[in-house]
Amino acid sequence: MIERRARPTREGDPDNYRLFVVMRNMCYLGAPSHAAFAPLFVALGVPLLGYFNIFSAIAWVFALWLTNNGRYRLAIDLLTLEVIGFSAIGVYCLGWGAGFQTYLMPLIAFVMVNYRLGKRTVLLQGITLVALYTGLYRYTVGREFTAVSPRTMEWLHYMNIAIVFSAICIIAYYFREASLTAERKMERLATTDNLTGIANRLSMWSHLEREWLRSDDTGRPTTVLIADVDHFKAVNDVHGHDIGDAALKHVAACLQKSVREGDRVGRWGGEEFLAVLPETGLDAGRVVGERVRATLAAERFVVSGIQFPITMTIGVAERGAGEPLDRCIKRADQALYLGKQSGRDRVQPAESPA
């Protein structure tokens, strides 16, 4: 008995989702096409091809059922054999001119982009399909196929080309979508802090460099805030790291609520956070910092029945004229350290650059 599996999603399982959508849409195309072919070829006087299309239609319907139950490998193997058999019998009965050999083309494309297959398997299947295509061509050389009229042969060739290119488009489109999804996911993972969901240090550093260049161009001020959760080690020691992680998520959410549109917030490291305030001077930066403190005080932290206040000490530094990025960050960090020494839970402006 085949166990039914949950259908994959684009966000949760993009690779399996890709196979699911490709296989499902291929079955939607293949099953009715073969069902329509069966009476057509019987009427044209090619009963072998007509009967094989009945088998083909059943195979594609079964492959759709396998796909809906998550059995992609079995569905792929079944359809691979069906396509090879259909192509070979079509050429055997009607010759090269009817175009049945073209059904091997989407099969080659599918083999080459199927990530589930190993390199040797891909190479072997590719060579086999090329050899089969060449063999079918060799078989037709010098042979006469008069089962149907030349006009019907031409019409069959056009129909086969339409079906084959539709199949190739389905494969290419959904594999392209899967690749774009994977790229976006990798980019998001590379620039996002896994715990809090806000920008990570690498992303924030890149943003700072862009803001520094823009500040050079416009001459407008830029202010940075470095905020550190007070007594965070004690939170982990007393309540455990799970509660500590929840506290960091809470702090990140409060920071995002507190800053303005156009400001950027990220996790700088550990329990430290950084905010970049473009076109903002020191006094306005202090106002934003105080708003962060007020939001933390207003937003009660409660998780798993545990509640305790969370406070932050915040160092604020406005970039001096032509001041390098690392020097401004260092001044904000020194202000943060001074705020810690002065009692914590406060916004501490940095000294003016020398």
C-alpha positions, 0 to 999 in steps of 0.5 A, a space after each residue: 500500500 502506498 502511503 499518502 504524503 503531504 503535498 509540498 509547498 513552494 516556501 517550505 519545500 521548493 525542490 519537491 514542490 518543483 517536481 510536484 508541479 512539473 509532474 502534475 502539469 505534465 500529467 494534465 497534458 499527457 493523459 488527455 492527449 493520449 486518450 484523444 490519440 487512441 481512437 484517432 490512430 485506430 481510425 487511421 488504420 494504425 491499431 498498434 499505436 491506438 492500443 498503445 495510447 490506451 495504455 499510455 493514457 492509463 499510465 499518465 493517470 496512474 502517474 498523476 495519482 503517484 505524484 499526488 501521493 508524493 511518489 515522484 521517483 516511481 512516477 518519473 520512471 513510469 513516464 520515462 518508459 511510457 515516453 520511450 515506448 510511445 516514441 519508438 512505436 510511433 516511429 516504427 508504425 509511421 516513420 520519421 515524418 510523423 514526428 514521434 521521435 520528438 517526444 524524446 526531447 522533453 525527456 532529455 530536458 527532464 533528465 538533465 535538470 532532475 536534481 534527484 538523479 546522480 551524475 552517472 545516472 544522468 550521463 547514462 540516461 542521456 547517452 541512452 536517449 541520444 542513442 535511441 533517437 539516432 537509432 530511430 532515425 537510422 531505422 527510417 532510412 530507406 523505408 516506406 511508411 504508407 499507412 496514412 496519407 502525406 497530408 495526415 503525416 504533416 498534420 500529425 507532425 505539427 500536432 506532435 511538435 505542439 505537444 512536445 514544445 508545450 511539455 518543454 515549456 512546462 519543464 523549463 518554466 517550473 524549474 526556472 521558478 524553483 531556481 528563482 525561489 532557491 536564489 531568493 531563499 539563499 539571499 534571505 538566509 545570507 542577509 537575515 538573522 535566523 533568530 530574530 528575523 531582522 537584518 544580520 551583521 553582514 547585511 547591516 554593514 553593507 547598508 552602512 557602507 551605502 549610507 556612508 556613500 549617500 551621506 558623502 553625496 548629499 552632505 546630510 547627516 547620518 546617525 547610528 544607534 548601538 543598543 545592548 540588552 541590560 543584564 542579558 547573561 543573567 536572563 540566560 543563566 536564570 531562565 534558560 536560553 530558550 527564554 533568552 532567545 524569546 527575549 531577543 525576538 521581543 527586543 527586535 520587534 520593539 526596535 522595529 516598532 520604534 524606528 521610523 520609515 527609512 530607518 534600518 534595524 539589525 542584530 549586530 551580534 549576541 544581545 547587541 542591535 544596531 539602527 541606522 538613521 539616515 538624514 538624522 542628526 544627534 538630537 533626533 537620534 536621541 529621540 528615536 533611542 528614547 522611543 525605543 526605551 519607551 516601547 520596551 517599557 510599554 510592551 510587556 515581555 511574557 512567555 511561558 508564564 514568565 514575565 520580567 522587564 527588559 531594558 536597553 542601554 543605547 549609544 548614539 553617534 552622529 557621523 562627523 564630516 568625512 568621518 570613516 564608518 568604523 570610527 563612527 561605529 567605535 564612538 557609538 560603541 564607546 557611548 554604549 559602554 559609558 551608558 553601561 557604566 552610568 547605570 544602564 537603561 539610558 540613551 547615551 550620546 557619543 562625544 563629538 569626533 576629534 
